[in-house]
Amino acid sequence: MTTPPYPSYPEDLERPGLVRTGRSTFVRPIRPEDADRLVAFVGTLSRATLAYRSLGPVVRARDDVIRRGAHVDYLNELALVALDGDEIAGLVRYVRDPEEPEHAEVTFTIRDDHQSEGFGRLLLEHIAAAARARGIRVLEADVLADNARMINVFLGSGYRTQAGPPGQIIHFEIAVDPQAQAVARAERREQTAVRRSLKPLLEPRSVAVIGANRDPLTIGHEIVANLLRGGFAGNVFPINPRAERIAGARAHASVRDLPEPPDLALVAVRAEAVPGVVRECAEVGVKAVVVVSTGFGETGVEGRAGELELARFARASGMRLVGPNCMGVVNTTPAARLAATFSPALPTPGRVAMSSQSGPLGLAVLDYARRLRLGFSGFVSVGHAVDVSTDELLQWWEEDPATSVILLHVETFGDPRRFARVARRVAPRKPIVAVHPGHADSAVNSLFAQSGVIRTRSLQELFDVALLLAHQPPPPGNRVAVITNAGGPAALTVGACAASGLCVPALGERTRQTLRPALAPRADVSNPIDLTPTATAAHYRQALDAALADDGIDAAVVLFMPPLADKPDEVAAAILDAAAARPDKPVLASFLGGAGVADLLHHGDLVVPTYTFPEAAATSLGHAAAYQTWRSTPAGVVPDLAGVDAERARTLITSCAPGPVPAAVAAELLASYGIAVRGGEPGPGPDAFLTVRADPVFGPVVAFGLTGDYADLMADVAHRVTPLSDRDAREMVRSLRATPLLERQGVDFGALEETVLRISAMVEDHPEIEALELRPVRLLPPGDGVIVAHATIRLADNTATAGGSS
């Protein structure tokens, strides 16, 4: 086996980690400068731990021998360390077997005071991923029979393990190919660890504000004032060496002077002082830090490096960090009542939680939410998100009973695959609505579509959708009744519904018969239901009752022009009563030109969302209907495919140099995944293409389209991010605007979907593939499959990418 060497320290293996207890750590490859740290680590180990490590009587190695363990080639020998501050808490090492290069011996050593916390399982997940990327398929370990902790790590990992024979020493062989069971167990461990790690941030027992100021116009003062004004039940400790009291709370000179280590510290000092403050917080035992200070990544490369080093230190010290350049965190649930922010507008309690990557934007968001009367259960301004990430907040709100809708303002993705995995799990239970800058980024659209995330085009649209989903159920279908007292706005609404994937069908005959005698003689009872300008509140109630009772209607949009009729309060009451009688179908309203009318559509827990213009109501309803369709469709699975020979593919890949793969090898590589290349073979049907490109952020992105004008002129191309489920493949090949043409011509969609899944599996199994193109792919009639006429594959240069950033 020939694999290009790793020429430098692999930064891509640097990763933050969480153990079972919620403690944060930082996992990275060992470095030569760790030699003394490694000696100190071994020196802390008990005789029992050393015996487990050496599989027998304790023989302490010489320091010079221990130091040599800090020198590895990162390919045939690799060691990862989990840090506790500047010290090593745990170490895992593999050494490749020169006779069986796809096997490696692995050893684990955990410092005594960190055993039983979950470091072993965390390091196994990290070393397994690194081994897979380096062509290792089996990790072998020898464990003393009474080392129950390590045995449980292997047996509980979810990886395929083979143990035996039983005796004083048990030999394990761990197949590190990702298995569904291993992934599921890792996800459960991650979710538990994330929630425990975020508890000091979102439900702290005490809070320190470092940089608190006596001047009411300063950020530090306003954070203290908001904490007190917001009803925080724990201790609030302003930190200022030159003040006795701030906002009525006793001030302290330093966190070292506090009567207890606070769970949470907010840091509002100049940028150059932040590292020292965070280090001091770590030394006294602070569990979470929110850095509101600016002057980091937004200033350039040096500032970005500084904030990443800050995050590494916080992780290694067991702390979670939000920011920098953020505006704080808010939790309105009764158990917390935390207003750790300098925002002058604090949200009212509600069912919506939000994460925002922009600090200044957060100020406007909270102010706008108050004016909308949209209540929040929580709000986190993650700033530059160097540690606490959007997907971790999703996991917190996933289990939060006070949260029913999650809003995201996302500028960048730290780990898009983890985000997709978490979002797919959360979205069926709680709608996720996101706004992301840009409109033509196919990878982002694909990621959101696959994950069930509702993507909006603007912040205004984000809140329009939130207003609906926070107060009304998603519609069971896309059929809408429009009720109005003016024809012009109704016509606009019908057009907006069509543009949003909704339809405005004619009402059923029974419904029309019910309405004709109840409404004014000139009223139109088709759909839209035009009540005419003389409509009364009673007319609105009768029309809405009848429309919602119609089995052919899934939702209603009610329009009201106040200048055409008086007593808007009576009309609002009629709408509320009708909505309350049919809670299974959403009702939206647009009281055009009626300032303050929205306040009339609130009664206790019942809220009918109202919009200034009807187009916004139709757009929001369209998003909600599409979400409900996604949610009600059976979840997809990544299937086990017959006829796949991954080992043969591995051998072919390792025999090739980086760059284009010879045509014969490309055909053989595809054949190992059950895809035949049959150049020039005739057959009826349209031609398509399937490509894969390695996106630097999202990983492999699969594209599908028809050759010719459809793709070139109309940009009619579907994209998905791997790994693809059977549902992803099915939706992808049917999502083109040209799909009706394919359906009329009759093509084998099933065979096309299977080809897509086989490509996805191949690039997932072999990340060395950076580009793949099948063109043309002849789409044959149902039952005849597809013909791949030509294929090209390109392999990445591992030597160029091994030292990439994390």
GIGI-V24803 format. One line per field, one symbol per residue. ss: DSSP state (2 for helix, 1 for strand, 0 for the rest). psi: psi as a letter, one per 30 degrees, with the letter a starting at -180 (. if undefined). burial: I if it has 9 or more other C-alpha atoms within 8 Angstrom, else O. Layout:
ss->???
psi->???
burial->???
This chain:
ss->00000000002220111100000111111002222222222222002222222200000000222222000000001111111100111111111100000011111111022200002222222222222220000111111100022222222000011110000011111110000222222222222222222222220001111100000000222222222220000011111000001100111100222000000111100022222222222222000111100000222022222222222222220001111000011110000001111000000011111111002222222222222200011111100000000222222222000000111111000002222222222220001111110000022222222220011100222222222222200000001111110022222222222220001000002222222200000001000011000000222222222222200000111111122200022222222222222000011111110000222221100110010002222222222222222222000000000000022222222200001100222222222000001000000000111111111000111111110022220000111110000222222220000022222220002222222222222222200011111111111000000111001111100222200000
psi->kkkkljflkjfffkkllkleffkllkkllllefgeeeeeeeeffkleeeeeeeghakkjklleeeeefffjlggdfkkkkkkkjbglkflkkklkkjffifgkkkkkkkkkefgkgfgeeeeeeeeeeeeeefggkfkkkkkkkfgieeeeeeeegfflkkjkllkaekkkkjjjgkkleeeeeeeeeeeeeeeeeffefefhlflkkjjgklfjfgleeeeeeeeeeefgkfakkjkjjfgkekkgfkkllelffglflkkekkkjilleffeeeeeeeeeffgkfkkjjfklgcfffaeeeeeeeeeeeeeeefgglkkkaahlgalkjgkefeijiilgkfjkllkagkkkkkgkeeeeeeeeeeeeffhjlkelkkjfbfhfdklefeeefefegjffkfkkkkjkelkeieeeeeeeeeeeefekkkkkkkklfgjeeeeeeeeefgkjklfleeeefeeeeefffllkkfagkkkkklgkeeeeeeeeeeeefggllilklleeeeeeeeffllegkkgcjljjflfgkleeeeeeeeeeeffkfgkflkkkkkjefflahfeeeeeeeeeeeefiffkkklljikgikffeffgkjbfkkjkkkekfeeeeeeeeeeeeeeeeefkkklljlkklgkieeeeeeeeffkllakkkeeeeeeeeefggjkjikfklklllkllklkkjkfefakkkkklklbfeeeefhikkklklkkleeeeeeefgflfgeeeeeefjlieeeeeeeeeeeeeefefiffjfkkkjkljkjllkffalkjfkkkkkkljeffffgll.
burial->OOOOOIOOIIIIIIIIIIIIIIIIIIIIIIIOOIIOIIIOIOOOIOOOIIIIIOIOOOOOOOOOOIIOIIIIIIOOIIIIIIIIIOOIIIIIIIIIIOOOIIIIIIIIIIIIOIIOOIIIIIIIIOIIIIIIOOOIIIIIIIIIIOIOOIIOIIIOIIIOIOIOOOOOIIIIIIIIOOIOOIIIIIOOIIIIIIIIIIIIIIIIIIIIIIIIIIOOOOIIIIIIIIIIOIOIOOOIIIIIOOIOIIOOIIIIIIIOOIOOIIIIIIIIIIIOOIOOIIOIIIOIOIIIIIIIIIIIIOIOOIIIIIIIOIIIIIIIIIIIIIIIIIIIIIIIIOOIIIIIIIIOOIIIIIIIIIIIIIIOOIIOOIIOIIOOOIIIIIIIIIIIIIIIIIIIIIIIIIOOOOIIIIIIIIOOOOOIOOIIIIIIOIIIOIIIIIIIOOOOOOIOIIIIIIIIIIIIIOOOIIIIIIIIIIIIIIIOOIIIIIIIIIOOIIOIIIOIIIOIIIIIIOIOOOIIOIIIOOIIOOIIIOIIIIIIOOIOIOIIIIIIIIIIOIOOIIIIIIIIIIOOIOOIOOIIIIIIIIIOOOIOIIIIIIIIOOOOIIOIIIOOOIIIIIIIIIIIIIIIIIIIIIIIIOIOOOOOOOOOOOOOOIOIIIIIIIOOOIOOIOOOIIIOIIIIIIIIIIOOOOOOIIIIIIIIIIOOOIIIIIIIIIIOOIIIOOOIIIIIIIOIIIIIIIOIIOOIOOIOOIOOOIIIOOIIIIIIIIIIIIIIOOOIIIIIIIIIIIIIIIOOIIIIIIIIIIIIIIIOOIIOOO
